Amino acid sequence: MTNDICPDSGSSTSTPTDNELQEHEITINNKYYVKTKYHRKNESPMQIAEVLATRLNKDGNLEYYVHFKDFNKRLDEWVLEDRIDTSKEVVEMKLSESSPCTTPRDLTEFDNSFFSTSSLDESESLTQAECSSQSLGVLEKKPIKSRVKNLDAIWFGEHYLQTWYFSPYPQEYTEARVIYICEFCLNHFISEKQFERHCKKCTIRHPPGNEIYRDGEISFFEIDGVRQTTYCQNLSLLSKLFLDHKSLYYDLIPFMFYIMCRSDAYGFHIIGYFSKEKNSVEHNLACILTLPHFQRQGYGRLLIEMSYELAKIENKIGTPEKPFSDLGLLSYQKYWQEIIIEVLHRYHQFHGGEITIEEISEKTYIAQRDVLYTLHTLGIGSYQGQTAIRLTDAMIVMSKNKKRRIDRSKLDWTPPVFTYNQLRYTK
Ligand SMILES: [Zn+2]
């Protein structure tokens, strides 16, 4: 039984036998109170968690892979038995008793509380949609193997990055637990020696596409999924390690990829990317990722801004594909708030009076639904019988306080035109 659901063990460890497991009362698929490192100050560190897998670590001790209830999967971890309380029966609140609109907790909760979504109603709340899918157990239906991280970490160029989620790298790779990835061609290697040999031979110094933007050290490259299949497949595998909500597209034909890089004397180092479905009527972005070592530096905002700049050139008002990841939601909330406050402030200064949601959408290329959602997050209210929003000084300062921006004059891009074969799915 355990062999079917245990993650692949590393070469220095082994899978526990049934006898070894029977000595313990902790069983897979059961829930226990487990000590977490991520709890609020006034909250017990013992939280309900489900055991998803077991393994023997390199010291020969049994470890359990646990998912904490209502916590983001990113916080799943391997724990030793001493953090699991088997003496206390787990009592769970019924669905109706739990908070109906709470995004699964994650690291962002502890340092980003500015953007509240509590004022949203059910039909408009993106958080609600994400919350619902968790509450109804959509994630629970995934095969258990894909719920357990298969790699502990990657060496990405010179960066050692701990992974967050499962990614379907080849089976033999997962036995290494740590793999090596070339940051320029994104090829992956199971051993350090193979990686070093590759680095000596690899001459690629930028993503294999056209450079459509350069502003100082920041560049964007456009890549067609039909032409650069290997690179895009490797990019998808890499991004799956840090994104939980998207299916991995092995069929990359219907997508364009926009890779953002930071250049130095050695080459163009990938910061992140977004993908965009070719000829999508509704969506201006399919998937977005800033690599962990570049997060919290304003680069996610730059990726989002570029997606809207491309939409302006196409003259298409669009919206990103949903559901968002938790980090994606925060980035979009922040971007939409900044842009909409900027428009409202400028309009008030030069015109006064009223502006409609449709007009805000036309000025910003943000879809009306997203404008409405953002106005709710900003605290839309009723003043003297009129629906209105009060812009505070703090809001205006926040909207002006942007470290990084896209300079449209440096964007050299014409919307690509696709043939039938470049658009179709092969499945
Ligand atoms: Zn390479």
Residues whose N, C-alpha, C, O or C-beta is under 5 A from the ligand:
A	BS01	ZN	C182 F184 C185 L186 C202
